[in-house]
């Protein structure tokens, strides 16, 4: 059954639709895949239709609990799938509305940089971190969602927070500062300006590209400003292509849509620290580019 087609007077449908964007955000932050998040929402809906609403004190919390359990099951399956993935795996980029970028907490939580940090957590750790640190869910409710005791959840939350804090960007950078850096990168990219790239890239910059075995991409992360800049300029020179780039907002943060000969080729998201780019995340896999032309609504509430 499609939950959107049900009568809006149905309490179960009303509750689900009211919290749908929240549930999608929870699932996406746990999975890094919009397609899988949508599947989780469908599973959540099917489970929700079997619930006796008279026994549910907090419908929002109950829906988040169902979504978390379904997402955890899928996350464990995805980990095996990622082991067989060709080349680096990057989260699926989402075109987001300006209000997402204005919400600093939300924008950071769905940024490509933080989503990649979350990839280094075990499934339960990721679920606990996302629910506690991003959505502010209480320990008792998280315990019910992940099947652990509240005391154990506290320990997991502390461990996950310490792990993430050690790997997240050292300082917050305003969207305006990031846009300025991205614009400098865009100009250097389009003009094949080697020195311009070296000026905007941090010495320790890491480039990750995701072609999914469908599009050409570096099989391993490329580290260092010199290597990254020469790879970009050399690759563009050898290919003799007409490259254009368009500023956009992906996962709540400034990014670039790249087109080759007028056709969408990929999305570049960035991590900026101290006014320089420390991370470049280039998603070329066509299966991951279905949500970069229409906005995906995200929310923490």
N, C-alpha and C positions, 0 to 999 in steps of 0.2 A: 504493500500500500504506500502511496506517496503522501507523506504527511501534509504537504502543501494543498492537496486536493480535498482534504477532510473539511467538514463544516467548522467554521470558526467558533461556533457555539459549543463545540465539544471541549470540555475542560482539559483533557489530556493534550489535545492538539494545541490549544491556546498556550498552555504552559510550555510545551516543547518549542513552539514558534517564538515565544517571548524570550527564551534563553538560547535559541539556536546559534546566534553569533558567538555567544560565550562558549558554548559547547564545542563549536568548530575551533575556536582559538585554543581551548584546552587540548583538543586532540592534535591540532597542528603543532603546538609547541612540544608535545610529547613525541610526535612522529617526524616532523620536518617534511611531510608530504601532504599536499592538499588533497590529492586523490585518495590516499588512505584515510585521511581525516573525514572525508565525505562518506567513505564506506563505514567508518566507525559511527558516524551520526545516523546512518541508516540502521545499523545494528542497535544503536541506542533507542531509536524510535520503535523498532519492533519489540524490544524488551519493555519499553515504557508502556506500550499499549496493553500489556498483560498485567500491569501493576494496579492494585486496588488503591485508588487515590484517597480513599477514606482512611487508609492506614499511613498516609504520607504527611508528616508534619511540615516539612520544608521541601517543596517540589524542586526548587533550584538545586539544593544540596543533593537531593536524590538523583537528579539528572546528571550532575557532575560526577557522582559516584559511579553510575552506570557507564558513562563515557570513559572515565578513567580505567575501569576494569576492561572494557572492550579495547581501549587504546593499548593497555599493557599487554594484552594477548597478541595484538597485532605487532607491537614493537618487538616482541621476542621473535616473531616470524620474520620481520623485516631485517633483524640483525643477521639472520642466516642468509637472507637475500643479498644483503650488502656485501657479505664475504665473497660472493660470486660476481659482484659488480665490476665492470671493466673500468679501471682507472679510479681516480678520486671520486667520492660520492659527496655531492653538495645538496643542501636543502632545496626544496622547490620554491623558487621566488614568487612572491605575490605582489601585484600592484596594489598599493594601499592608498586610502584617502588622506587628505591633508590632516584630518583630525587625529589620525594615528601618529603622524610625525610630531604633532603638538603634544601628545601624551608621552612625556619622556620615559616613564616607566614601561609603558606598552611598547614603545619604539625600541627600547633596548632589549626587551624580552624576546622580540621576534627578529632582531637584527641577525644578519647572516653570521656575524662574528660570534654572538652568544649561542646561536643555534648549533654552531659547530662545536662549541665547548660542551654543550649538552650531549652531543654525540659521544663524548668520552665517558659519560656516566653509564652505570648499569641500569637496566630498565626500571627497577623499583626506585633507585636513587633519582632517576630523572623524573619519575612521576611525583615523588615526594618533594623534590626541589621546585618543580613547576607549580604544584598546588600550594605549597607553603610560601615560597619566596615571590612568586608572580601573582597568584590569585588570593593570597592571604587566608587560605582555608585552615581551619583549626586542626590541631593534632588528632583529636578524637575522630573527626570526620575523615581525615586522611587515612587513619588506621582502618576505618571501615571500608574505605575504597581499595586499599592495597592489601588487606588481609594480614595486617601486623598489629601488635599492641601499640598503644600511644607512646609508651616508653621507648620501644624500638624505633618508632617513627621519629622521635626526637633525635635519637642517635644518628639515624640515617640522614636526617635534615642537616644536622651539624656537619657531618662528614661531607655531604654533597655541597653545602655552602662553602666550606673551606676549599674544596676541590675547584669549584667554579671561580671563587674570588681570586685564586692564584693564577687563573688563566684568562679572566675577562680583561678588557681594556683598562689601563691604569687610571684613566681619568675620563670624565664625561666631556664630550665635545659637542658644542651646539650645532643644530642643523645648518645654521648659516655658515659656520666654519667648515663643516663637511662639504657643503655645496661649493664653497670657494675652492677647496682642494680638488673636488671632482671636476670642476670647470677647468682648472689648470691641467689636470690629467687628460681631459677630453681634447683640449686644444693640442697638446703634445701628441696625443694618439692620432688625431686626424691629419696632422702635418708631418707625422713620422719624425718628430723632433727628439732625437736621442737625449740631448742635454736637458730639454724640457722635462722628459720623463725622469731622468736622474735627479733633477731638482725637486720633484714632487714625491718621489719614492724614498721611504726610509731605508737606511743601509741594510736592515734585517728583513725587508719586505718579503712576504711569501705569496706566490701566485699559485692558486689551485684552479684547475679547469675541469669541468665535468661534461664529457661528450657522451657518456653512457654506452660507448662502443658503437654509437651511431654516427657521431661527428668526431672529427679529429681533435684531440686534446692531449696535453702533456700527461704522460702516464704516471708521473709522480709530481709532488709539489716542487716548484722552482723557488730557490731561496737566494736572496741578495739582489740589491738594486741593479747592479751591472748585468747580471744574468737575465733578470726579468726584462730590463729595458732592451737589451740586445735581442732577446727572444721576440719581443713585440715588434720592434722595428725590422728585424731580419725576416720575420714571418710575413709581415705585411709587404715588404719589398719583394720577396720571392713570389708571393701569390699574385701580385699585380692586380689587386682588386679595388673596387670603388667602395671605400668604407665610410659610413656616416654614423654618427652617434647622437643620441637624443637624451637629454636629462629626464629622469623620471624619479618616482619614489617607490622603492621596493622594500617590503618588510619594514615600513615606517622610516626608511633612511634613504638619502640621496643615492642614486645609482645611474647607470647608463644603459639604454637600449642600443644595441649595435645592429646595424643593417649592412649587408654585403650586396652590392648591386641592387639595392632597394628592397631586399628580402630580409626579414628578421633572422638574425644569426645567433643572437644570444643576449644575455644580461650580465653586466659586470656590477657586482656589489663591492663595497670597499669597507675597510676598517681603517679609521684615521686616529692617529695619536700624535700629539705635539706637532700639529699642522702638516703631518706627512702621512702617506699611505703605508700602513704596515701589513695590510692584507688585501689581496685582490681575489675575488671569487667569480669566476667566469663560467656561467651555466650555458652550455650549448645543446645539451640533450633536448631534442624537440619535444619529448614527452613531458618535460618539466617547464615548458614555455607556454602552457595553455592559459595561465592566469596572469600574464604580464600586460594584457591590453584592456582588461576590464577589472575594476576595483573589487577586492575581496574585503568585506566588512569584518573587522576584528574588534574585540572588546575585552576588558578585564572584569566587566560587571554584568 
